C-alpha cells in the first residue's frame, strides 16, 4: 500500500516502547474526576477513544504530584484511597489494548494552582507557591518554596512516576512548560532566587534536573520520559528560543522525548493554544530550532489538524512527532484516517475554544463538533437501523448535513434538499473572513461526508408542503436554519444598509467608514474583517460589552484583536435611526451620531419558523434540528 502520508505513518522506537506512527494525543483534562482525584468511568472512555482512533501515544492529563502545595481539581495518583490505583490501571489498560502507548502527565501548577477549579472562592483561598515571593496578576500572593518543600516535591514526582508504572502506564510526561512550576523555575521572569536554584541557567535548570533524575531512578531506562517545555515564553522578561535551546540541551540526557510547546499561562493562552487568529503550526518553528540542538526525538504541537501540514513537518525534519489536542477532540479518528489514506475525511477543529471554556465552568469536556465527548462508553459507531426508511432532510447547513450523513450511515434511503447551489448553510459566509476559514472548510468537509455516506443531494431545490406530500417520506428532518433580523428602526432614503449576507455572499462592497450595528460575535467578527481591509469601523451595541455571546476563553482573545485593530466600540447605545451620515444612537438619555457611509446590520438571527410550521406535519416522524429550532 502506498501511503499518502508516509512520514506520519512511520513507527518510531523510543527507549522501551514503539510508537506505531508519528501522531500522538496531547495531554487533555479528563471528563469526570472524583473528589479524591480518581478517574471516573467517563474518563476511561475519553482516553480509550483516542487510542481507538489510532494515536501512537495517549497521555492522561493532568496528574497533580504534590497536593499539599498544588491544590486543584485534577487527577491525583496515590494509594490513600482503596481502589484508586486500580482505577488508573483500568485507564492504562483501555489505552494499551488498542495498540497505543499509555502515558501520564506529571504536573505541578505552582503559583497557578487551582486554575481549573470550579469553586472560585476556594481557589482564591489557596496558598500559592512558586520559586520566589511575589503576587499573581490577580493579586493573590505567592510564597517562595523552601528547600525542604522543593525536596519533598522532587520526591513526589518520583513516587507518582513509580505508581504510574505500577498501574501499567508505559511512559510519563513531565510538564515543564506553560508557566507551571518547573517552568517558573526555568524562567528569569518568575525565578528571582539567590540560592542554588536561581540566577544562572545552570541553577535555574537544577530543579528540573533533580525531578527528572529522581523519576528516572524510579522507572528505569526502558520507560520513556517525555519533557514538555515551552520553546520560548514569548513575553518580555521571559526566555527566548535561544535560551530554550540551552534548556533543552541541559536536560536532554535525562529524557527520551522533548515536546516543544510555547508561551506561558501568564501572558499567552492564545499562544500556547493557538487561536483562530493565528496560523496553524505557528509554534512549530520553536521545535524545529530546538531539534537542531538535541539528539533525542522532538515533538511539536499547537493548532495542528491538517494531515498535509503534519506530513510536511515530519518530512522536512522540523519535528519527529506531531501532537494533537483539540484536533482529536473534534475528530479522534484522525490518525486512523491518515493511516487509511482518508485525509479528506478529517473533521478539523474550528479552534472555537468551547472545549477549553467548559473546564473551569463545569469541569467537563465539550466540543462544538463532537457530541460524543464524555459519552464514549455509550458507543462510538453509528448503529444500523432495524428498519430501513425513506428520509427527507430539508436544508443543507451543518445540522442538515450531519443528520443526513448519520441517517445514511444507519442504512436509510436519504435525500437532502438544499435551496441554494452549495451546501454549508450559514458556514458559507465564513469564507469572507480569513480567521474563519476553518469553519468554512467544515461545511465543505461535511458536504464530502454526506456524499460519501450515500445520501442523494439535490441542490437548487426548495421544499414546501406540496413537495413533501408528493415525496411521501417516512421521516422528515427539518433543518431550514435561520435568517438575519432586519434593523427595527427608521432608515433614511439616502442611507446605505447592508446585511452580512450582502457582503459575505453577494459581494457588496462597503464604503470607507462603516458602522456595524450589533456587537455580538457576528458583529464583532465582521468589524475585525472590515478593519483588516483598512476600513474605519464603529460597533454599536445596546449592552455593556461586545461579544457577550462568546465563551470565556474565546472572548478575551477576540476583544484583544478588536482593540488591536483600532475598532471604535460604542456600548450601552441603542440605535434610534439610520441617516445618510451614519447611525443615530441614544446613550445616557442623549442622542449622538456614529458616523459612517455604510451601515451593516448584525443584530442577530431568527429561526425560519414559518417554514418549520409549514412542514411540521409532513411525515409520520418529523424532527426539527439546528437553527431551525426556535431560537
C-alpha positions, -999 to 999 in steps of 0.1 A, spaced: 0 0 0 14 34 -10 9 59 19 -4 94 12 14 105 43 44 81 46 63 101 72 34 104 96 28 67 93 63 56 102 68 39 135 93 52 160 112 33 186 117 52 219 135 36 248 114 5 257 84 12 235 74 16 199 52 44 187 31 29 158 31 62 139 41 98 145 8 112 157 2 114 194 -26 126 216 -17 156 238 -25 156 275 -61 168 278 -80 170 310 -105 142 318 -143 144 318 -151 131 353 -127 132 383 -138 120 417 -132 142 448 -101 122 457 -86 127 422 -95 93 409 -105 89 372 -142 80 367 -156 58 340 -162 86 316 -125 94 318 -116 59 309 -139 61 278 -125 95 269 -89 83 267 -98 50 252 -114 68 222 -81 84 213 -64 50 214 -91 35 192 -86 64 169 -51 53 161 -29 77 182 6 63 188 6 75 224 -23 88 246 -13 110 275 -36 112 305 -37 147 320 -31 162 344 -17 144 374 -10 166 405 20 152 421 21 173 453 -14 183 465 0 199 496 14 228 476 -8 224 445 -44 224 454 -66 217 424 -94 196 410 -72 174 388 -61 137 389 -41 126 419 -25 92 420 -19 76 454 -25 46 475 -45 65 501 -79 55 487 -88 18 482 -92 12 445 -76 44 434 -46 27 418 -69 2 402 -89 30 385 -57 43 369 -48 7 359 -80 3 340 -74 36 322 -39 24 312 -54 -9 301 -81 8 280 -54 27 261 -30 -2 256 -55 -27 244 -59 -7 212 -22 -5 204 -14 29 218 13 37 244 -3 47 277 14 78 291 6 101 320 14 137 326 31 146 359 25 182 369 26 209 395 9 242 387 30 263 411 15 298 415 -13 289 391 -27 262 414 -64 258 411 -66 272 376 -94 248 366 -113 248 399 -150 255 395 -152 269 431 -136 303 426 -139 312 463 -119 281 472 -94 289 445 -88 323 460 -82 308 494 -54 285 483 -19 292 493 1 297 461 37 286 459 64 294 434 102 298 432 100 333 446 78 355 468 55 378 449 20 382 437 0 369 407 -16 393 382 -49 389 401 -33 400 433 -31 366 450 2 364 470 28 338 460 51 322 486 86 310 478 91 273 482 117 263 509 145 239 502 126 213 523 95 218 502 115 215 470 130 182 481 95 169 490 81 179 456 111 162 438 103 130 458 66 133 450 74 134 412 94 102 416 67 85 437 40 94 412 60 80 383 66 48 402 29 44 409 20 52 373 44 25 361 29 0 387 -6 9 374 5 -1 339 15 31 322 44 27 298 56 63 296 53 95 315 55 132 307 70 158 330 53 191 324 79 219 324 61 244 302 33 269 301 42 288 333 36 258 355 60 252 385 91 238 367 88 264 340 86 291 368 120 278 380 134 279 344 121 314 337 141 345 346 108 363 348 94 342 377 126 330 393 144 356 415 160 332 439 195 338 451 203 303 462 214 273 441 180 272 423 182 308 409 203 331 389 223 314 362 208 290 338 227 261 354 209 270 387 175 275 371 175 241 355 186 224 388 150 218 399 141 202 366 172 180 366 165 168 402 130 159 392 140 141 360 168 123 378 145 111 406 119 100 381 145 80 361 158 63 392 123 50 399 112 40 364 144 26 350 159 30 315 133 13 294 104 36 305 104 67 283 103 101 299 89 129 278 97 165 288 71 191 279 86 226 277 79 260 262 104 265 234 102 302 242 80 321 267 72 348 241 67 377 265 90 405 278 112 392 306 107 355 297 133 333 280 136 333 242 142 303 218 180 306 222 177 300 259 150 274 252 176 255 232 201 257 260 175 245 285 167 215 261 205 208 259 208 209 297 180 183 301 182 160 271 204 134 288 176 127 313 147 124 288 137 103 258 114 128 240 112 166 242 78 180 234 82 217 224 52 239 231 52 277 236 42 306 258 31 309 294 -2 309 312 8 344 325 5 361 291 -1 337 263 -31 314 265 -38 321 228 -1 314 220 1 281 239 -33 271 224 -32 289 191 -65 307 184 -82 311 151 -64 344 147 -30 326 144 -17 304 117 -19 266 121 15 254 133 26 289 144 48 274 171 64 247 150 95 269 144 104 265 181 105 227 178 125 229 146 151 251 162 155 230 193 157 198 172 189 212 157 205 212 192 194 179 207 198 142 198 165 129 212 132 129 192 114 162 193 76 166 193 57 197 182 21 208 186 -2 239 185 -33 241 164 -23 211 141 -51 192 123 -42 192 86 -26 159 75 -8 176 47 8 201 70 17 175 96 33 153 69 55 182 58 66 189 94 79 154 98 92 151 62 112 183 64 127 174 98 110 202 118 100 176 143 99 138 147 64 136 162 33 157 159 9 161 189 -28 170 187 -51 180 215 -82 199 203 -80 183 169 -85 149 185 -115 162 204 -132 172 172 -121 140 154 -104 113 174 -101 92 142 -75 115 126 -46 90 129 -67 61 116 -79 83 87 -43 93 79 -31 57 80 -60 47 57 -53 74 31 -85 92 40 -72 126 49 -101 143 31 -124 127 58 -108 146 87 -132 169 106 -109 197 115 -111 216 148 -125 251 144 -104 265 173 -136 279 189 -124 271 224 -157 255 235 -136 226 248 -113 249 269 -142 271 282 -160 242 298 -131 231 320 -132 260 345 -170 263 344 -185 227 345 -153 206 350 -163 187 318 -152 185 282 -174 196 254 -168 200 217 -189 221 192 -183 193 166 -182 161 186 -212 154 208 -197 121 219 -172 138 243 -179 123 277 -203 97 262 -177 75 246 -188 45 267 -222 47 251 -206 37 218 -186 55 191 -200 38 160 -233 46 143 -256 17 148 -275 3 119 -313 9 118 -336 -21 125 -358 -10 96 -348 10 65 -368 41 60 -372 69 34 -358 100 49 -361 136 36 -337 162 50 -347 198 42 -317 222 45 -281 217 38 -265 236 66 -243 219 92 -273 204 111 -289 191 80 -257 176 66 -249 159 99 -284 145 101 -283 133 65 -249 116 70 -260 99 102 -292 86 87 -274 73 56 -248 56 77 -276 39 96 -288 24 63 -317 46 55 -326 59 20 -317 96 24 -325 126 2 -311 160 12 -326 191 -4 -309 225 -3 -324 256 -18 -290 272 -26 -264 260 -51 -240 249 -24 -241 230 9 -229 246 41 -257 269 52 -245 298 74 -210 284 73 -207 296 37 -205 332 50 -173 324 69 -153 322 36 -152 360 37 -132 362 69 -96 350 69 -97 338 105 -128 318 100 -115 296 72 -116 265 95 -154 270 98 -159 275 61 -139 243 54 -160 224 79 -190 229 56 -170 215 27 -159 185 48 -194 176 58 -206 180 22 -180 154 13 -190 131 41 -227 133 31 -218 123 -4 -195 95 9 -223 82 31 -245 78 0 -272 104 5 -289 118 -26 -281 156 -25 -304 179 -45 -292 215 -48 -314 244 -60 -343 225 -46 -368 244 -25 -391 222 -3 -427 232 6 -456 212 19 -466 201 -16 -431 188 -23 -431 168 9 -466 154 3 -455 142 -32 -422 128 -18 -440 109 10 -411 103 33 -412 80 63 -392 106 82 -387 143 77 -358 162 92 -364 200 91 -331 219 91 -341 251 73 -319 272 95 -323 309 104 -324 342 87 -309 376 96 -331 401 115 -337 435 100 -330 468 117 -362 477 136 -355 515 132 -363 541 105 -338 542 77 -333 574 57 -337 570 19 -301 581 13 -286 557 38 -268 525 27 -276 495 49 -261 461 41 -267 427 57 -240 402 65 -251 381 35 -250 411 12 -213 414 20 -201 379 25 -222 360 -1 -232 386 -26 -200 407 -28 -215 441 -18 -186 464 -11 -189 487 20 -176 523 20 -145 536 38 -163 542 72 -186 515 84 -210 513 114 -217 477 125 -250 477 144 -249 447 168 -219 438 189 -224 401 193 -200 375 179 -211 381 143 -209 419 146 -175 418 164 -160 394 138 -174 415 110 -158 446 124 -125 428 126 -127 417 90 -135 452 78 -107 467 99 -83 442 83 -93 457 49 -84 492 60 -119 504 69 -127 528 97 -151 507 118 -175 515 146 -195 489 165 -228 499 182 -240 476 209 -270 480 233 -254 460 261 -224 468 283 -199 449 262 -194 433 229 -192 395 221 -211 387 253 -223 355 235 -187 343 231 -173 317 255 -150 327 283 -118 315 265 -125 330 231 -140 363 242 -108 378 258 -88 368 227 -114 383 204 -116 416 224 -78 419 223 -80 416 185 -107 442 182 -87 466 204 -55 459 183 -74 466 151 -85 500 163 -122 494 161 -143 521 179 -167 503 202 -198 522 214 -216 503 241 -248 510 261 -261 526 229 -294 520 213 -298 527 176 -326 552 170 -325 557 132 -301 554 103 -293 587 84 -272 592 53 -243 602 76 -244 572 99 -264 558 129 -281 580 154 -279 563 188 -294 571 222 -269 569 250 -275 580 286 -306 598 275 -289 618 247 -287 613 210 -255 612 191 -243 603 156 -220 574 150 -206 584 116 -204 561 86 -211 559 49 -222 523 52 -242 505 79 -240 468 85 -269 451 103 -256 423 126 -283 423 153 -288 385 151 -307 357 135 -342 343 139 -354 308 132 -374 303 100 -404 294 120 -429 298 91 -411 272 70 -409 249 100 -446 252 107 -454 245 70 -435 212 71 -443 201 107 -470 176 96 -452 163 65 -444 128 77 -452 103 104 -419 112 121 -408 149 120 -377 163 137 -365 199 137 -328 204 142 -302 232 142 -310 269 140 -345 260 127 -354 252 163 -370 283 178 -341 305 190 
